[in-house]
Amino acid sequence: MNSIRNPKPRIGLIGYGAIGRAIVARLRAENALDQVAAILVRRLPEEQGLPFCLDRESFLAHRPDVVIEAAGHEAVAAHGAALLHAGSTLIVCSVGALADPTLLEALCGAQAQGGGAAIIPAGAIAGLDGLVAARLAGLESVTYTSYKPPHAWKGTQAEQRVDLDSIAEDAVFFEGSAREAAAHYPRNANVSAAIALAGIGFERTRVRLVASRRWNDPMGLIEAEGAFGTFRFEILAHAFPDNPKTSMLTAYSLLQCARLGGGFPLERL
């Protein structure tokens, strides 16, 4: 597991959406905004008083101790390798991007050459440490099931597979590998990608996506078995009010990963 142990790091943020704003709000509540070294954005927000940057060079000039990516798959592809070449510690929130084997290889190569470190955080998932241990002990199968209310799947391919407005209870609209889930549902695949990286890889990790009226917020279920025994963990985490696809717990997990560690290092699968 990652060994970051700095309760007051200078934090660089990539992205200032729901997750980035939640991290800044938490630091503001702690009177710790001085920990925000820089925020890399594509367009300057109206908000004042924060160190926003429009390009990677000026962002790195602020010398963050650790960088939290919270801007989507495109940001990982655009900035990940360069940051690792520059020696940065990069916490990757948009883990689903790593289902692209070319990008995964590029990031692994960049951290080996540049001395940086890419860290996979727990995000909204508890139990990843158990999967990492189970992989060593003998892990044979892993299944991740994601339950979200129908409106949380709006704007995804789920709309072509099921009538989200008329679901009575549960509707399974996708079953496949973690790699397929990341490709077809990139805004909902970060959890399954993290589970794949912690466990038995993108091809062997099975994913089920479910639109469910039983849950008002995201509920995830991880099931694993192997020589170590069996593993079952579920977590119901409240979503951001303005972003039903993302758990609020994700933001706080990223902040604690930057401060205390708790993620695991990126490696080739």
C-alpha positions as CSV (number, residue, x, y, z in Angstrom):
1,M,0.0,0.0,0.0
2,N,1.0,3.6,-0.5
3,S,3.3,5.1,2.2
4,I,2.3,8.8,2.0
5,R,2.3,10.1,5.6
6,N,2.1,13.8,5.5
7,P,-1.0,15.3,7.3
8,K,-0.3,18.7,5.7
9,P,0.8,18.2,2.2
10,R,0.7,21.0,-0.5
11,I,-2.0,19.6,-2.7
12,G,-2.4,20.2,-6.4
13,L,-5.8,19.5,-7.9
14,I,-6.6,18.7,-11.5
15,G,-10.2,19.7,-12.0
16,Y,-12.7,21.7,-10.1
17,G,-15.9,19.9,-10.4
18,A,-18.0,18.3,-7.6
19,I,-15.0,16.4,-6.2
20,G,-12.5,19.3,-6.4
21,R,-15.0,21.7,-4.8
22,A,-15.7,19.3,-2.0
23,I,-12.0,18.9,-1.2
24,V,-11.5,22.7,-1.2
25,A,-14.6,23.1,1.0
26,R,-13.3,20.6,3.5
27,L,-9.9,22.4,3.6
28,R,-11.6,25.7,4.0
29,A,-13.7,24.3,6.9
30,E,-10.4,23.3,8.6
31,N,-8.8,26.7,7.9
32,A,-6.3,24.8,5.8
33,L,-6.7,26.5,2.4
34,D,-3.0,27.1,2.4
35,Q,-2.6,23.4,1.6
36,V,-4.0,24.1,-1.9
37,A,-0.9,24.6,-3.9
38,A,-2.6,25.0,-7.3
39,I,-5.7,23.9,-9.3
40,L,-5.4,23.0,-12.9
41,V,-8.5,23.9,-14.9
42,R,-9.5,24.2,-18.6
43,R,-11.4,27.5,-18.0
44,L,-11.1,29.9,-15.1
45,P,-14.0,29.7,-12.7
46,E,-15.7,32.8,-11.4
47,E,-14.6,31.9,-7.9
48,Q,-11.8,34.2,-6.6
49,G,-9.0,33.6,-4.1
50,L,-7.8,30.2,-5.2
51,P,-4.6,29.4,-7.2
52,F,-6.1,28.4,-10.5
53,C,-3.8,27.5,-13.5
54,L,-4.6,27.0,-17.1
55,D,-1.5,25.1,-18.1
56,R,0.5,22.2,-16.6
57,E,3.8,24.2,-16.5
58,S,2.4,26.9,-14.3
59,F,0.6,24.3,-12.2
60,L,3.9,22.4,-11.6
61,A,5.7,25.7,-10.8
62,H,3.6,25.9,-7.6
63,R,5.5,22.7,-6.5
64,P,2.6,20.6,-5.1
65,D,3.7,17.7,-2.8
66,V,1.0,15.5,-4.2
67,V,-1.4,15.9,-7.2
68,I,-5.1,14.7,-7.0
69,E,-6.6,14.1,-10.4
70,A,-10.4,14.6,-10.3
71,A,-11.2,15.7,-13.9
72,G,-12.1,12.6,-15.8
73,H,-10.4,10.1,-18.2
74,E,-9.2,12.7,-20.6
75,A,-7.2,14.4,-17.8
76,V,-5.4,11.2,-17.0
77,A,-4.5,10.8,-20.6
78,A,-3.5,14.4,-21.1
79,H,-1.4,15.0,-17.9
80,G,-0.7,11.7,-16.2
81,A,2.5,10.7,-18.0
82,A,3.9,14.2,-18.0
83,L,3.4,14.6,-14.2
84,L,5.0,11.2,-13.5
85,H,8.0,12.1,-15.7
86,A,8.3,15.3,-13.7
87,G,8.5,13.2,-10.5
88,S,5.1,14.0,-9.1
89,T,3.0,11.8,-6.8
90,L,-0.3,11.4,-8.7
91,I,-3.5,10.1,-7.1
92,V,-5.7,8.9,-9.9
93,C,-9.4,9.3,-9.2
94,S,-10.5,8.5,-12.8
95,V,-9.3,4.9,-12.5
96,G,-11.5,3.8,-15.4
97,A,-9.0,5.4,-17.8
98,L,-6.5,2.7,-16.9
99,A,-8.7,0.1,-18.7
100,D,-6.9,1.4,-21.8
101,P,-3.8,-0.8,-21.9
102,T,-1.8,1.7,-23.9
103,L,-2.4,4.4,-21.4
104,L,-1.7,2.0,-18.5
105,E,1.6,1.1,-20.1
106,A,2.5,4.7,-20.7
107,L,1.9,5.7,-17.1
108,C,3.9,2.7,-15.7
109,G,6.8,3.6,-18.0
110,A,6.6,7.3,-17.0
111,Q,6.8,6.6,-13.3
112,A,9.7,4.2,-13.9
113,Q,11.6,6.7,-15.9
114,G,10.7,10.0,-14.1
115,G,10.6,8.8,-10.5
116,G,7.0,9.8,-9.9
117,A,4.4,7.6,-8.4
118,A,0.9,6.9,-9.5
119,I,-1.4,5.9,-6.6
120,I,-4.8,4.2,-6.9
121,P,-7.0,5.5,-4.0
122,A,-9.9,3.6,-2.4
123,G,-12.3,6.3,-3.6
124,A,-15.8,5.2,-2.6
125,I,-14.7,1.6,-2.0
126,A,-13.9,0.0,1.3
127,G,-12.3,-3.4,1.1
128,L,-9.6,-2.9,-1.6
129,D,-6.9,-3.7,0.9
130,G,-8.6,-7.1,1.4
131,L,-8.5,-7.7,-2.4
132,V,-4.8,-6.9,-2.6
133,A,-4.1,-9.4,0.2
134,A,-6.4,-12.0,-1.4
135,R,-4.6,-11.7,-4.7
136,L,-1.4,-12.9,-2.9
137,A,-3.2,-15.6,-1.0
138,G,-5.0,-16.9,-4.1
139,L,-7.8,-15.1,-5.8
140,E,-10.0,-16.9,-8.3
141,S,-13.0,-14.8,-9.0
142,V,-14.2,-11.2,-8.3
143,T,-17.6,-9.7,-9.1
144,Y,-18.6,-6.1,-8.6
145,T,-22.3,-5.1,-8.7
146,S,-23.2,-1.4,-8.9
147,Y,-26.7,-0.4,-7.9
148,K,-27.8,3.2,-8.6
149,P,-31.2,4.8,-8.9
150,P,-32.5,5.1,-12.5
151,H,-31.8,8.8,-12.8
152,A,-28.1,8.3,-12.0
153,W,-27.8,6.3,-15.3
154,K,-29.3,9.0,-17.5
155,G,-26.9,10.1,-20.2
156,T,-25.3,6.7,-20.5
157,Q,-25.8,3.6,-22.7
158,A,-28.3,2.3,-20.1
159,E,-30.9,4.5,-21.8
160,Q,-30.6,2.4,-24.9
161,R,-30.8,-0.9,-22.9
162,V,-33.7,-0.3,-20.5
163,D,-36.5,2.2,-20.0
164,L,-35.2,4.0,-17.0
165,D,-38.4,5.8,-16.3
166,S,-40.5,2.6,-16.0
167,I,-38.3,0.4,-13.9
168,A,-40.3,-1.2,-11.1
169,E,-37.4,-2.5,-8.9
170,D,-34.1,-3.8,-10.3
171,A,-33.0,-3.9,-14.0
172,V,-29.6,-5.4,-14.8
173,F,-28.6,-3.7,-18.1
174,F,-24.9,-4.6,-18.3
175,E,-22.9,-7.7,-17.5
176,G,-19.3,-8.1,-18.7
177,S,-15.7,-7.6,-17.8
178,A,-14.3,-4.6,-16.0
179,R,-12.6,-3.5,-19.2
180,E,-15.9,-3.5,-21.1
181,A,-17.6,-1.6,-18.3
182,A,-14.9,1.1,-18.4
183,A,-15.2,1.4,-22.2
184,H,-19.0,1.6,-22.3
185,Y,-19.7,3.4,-19.0
186,P,-16.6,5.6,-18.4
187,R,-18.3,8.0,-16.0
188,N,-19.5,5.0,-13.8
189,A,-16.5,2.7,-14.2
190,N,-13.9,4.0,-11.8
191,V,-14.9,1.7,-9.0
192,S,-14.8,-1.4,-11.1
193,A,-11.5,-0.4,-12.6
194,A,-10.0,0.1,-9.1
195,I,-11.3,-3.4,-8.1
196,A,-9.7,-4.9,-11.2
197,L,-6.4,-3.3,-10.5
198,A,-6.4,-4.4,-6.9
199,G,-7.5,-7.9,-7.8
200,I,-7.3,-10.2,-10.8
201,G,-7.3,-7.7,-13.7
202,F,-9.7,-6.1,-16.1
203,E,-10.5,-9.2,-18.2
204,R,-11.3,-11.6,-15.3
205,T,-13.1,-9.1,-13.0
206,R,-16.9,-9.3,-13.7
207,V,-19.1,-6.3,-13.5
208,R,-22.9,-6.0,-13.2
209,L,-24.6,-2.6,-13.5
210,V,-28.1,-2.3,-12.1
211,A,-30.7,0.5,-12.2
212,S,-32.6,0.1,-9.0
213,R,-35.4,1.9,-7.3
214,R,-34.5,0.2,-4.0
215,W,-31.6,2.7,-3.6
216,N,-31.5,6.5,-3.6
217,D,-27.7,6.6,-3.6
218,P,-25.0,4.4,-5.1
219,M,-24.6,1.0,-3.5
220,G,-21.7,-1.3,-4.5
221,L,-21.2,-5.0,-3.7
222,I,-17.8,-6.7,-4.1
223,E,-17.8,-10.5,-4.0
224,A,-14.6,-12.6,-4.2
225,E,-13.5,-16.1,-3.6
226,G,-10.3,-18.1,-3.9
227,A,-7.8,-20.1,-1.9
228,F,-8.0,-17.5,0.8
229,G,-11.7,-18.1,1.4
230,T,-14.6,-15.8,0.5
231,F,-15.0,-12.0,0.6
232,R,-18.2,-10.0,0.5
233,F,-18.4,-6.3,1.1
234,E,-21.1,-3.7,0.4
235,I,-21.2,0.0,0.9
236,L,-24.0,2.6,0.4
237,A,-22.5,6.0,0.0
238,H,-24.5,9.2,-0.5
239,A,-24.0,10.8,-3.9
240,F,-23.3,14.5,-4.5
241,P,-26.6,16.3,-4.8
242,D,-25.6,17.9,-8.1
243,N,-23.8,14.8,-9.4
244,P,-25.7,11.5,-8.8
245,K,-23.0,9.5,-10.5
246,T,-20.4,10.3,-7.9
247,S,-20.2,9.4,-4.2
248,M,-19.4,12.1,-1.8
249,L,-17.1,9.7,0.0
250,T,-14.8,9.8,-3.0
251,A,-13.7,13.4,-2.3
252,Y,-12.8,12.7,1.3
253,S,-11.0,9.4,0.4
254,L,-8.8,11.4,-2.1
255,L,-8.0,14.0,0.6
256,Q,-7.1,11.3,3.2
257,C,-5.0,9.4,0.6
258,A,-3.1,12.6,0.0
259,R,-2.5,13.1,3.7
260,L,-2.2,9.6,5.1
261,G,-1.8,7.1,2.3
262,G,-4.2,4.2,2.0
263,G,-4.0,3.7,-1.8
264,F,-1.9,1.2,-3.7
265,P,0.8,1.8,-6.3
266,L,0.0,1.5,-10.0
267,E,1.6,-1.5,-11.6
268,R,1.5,-3.4,-14.9
269,L,-1.1,-6.2,-15.0
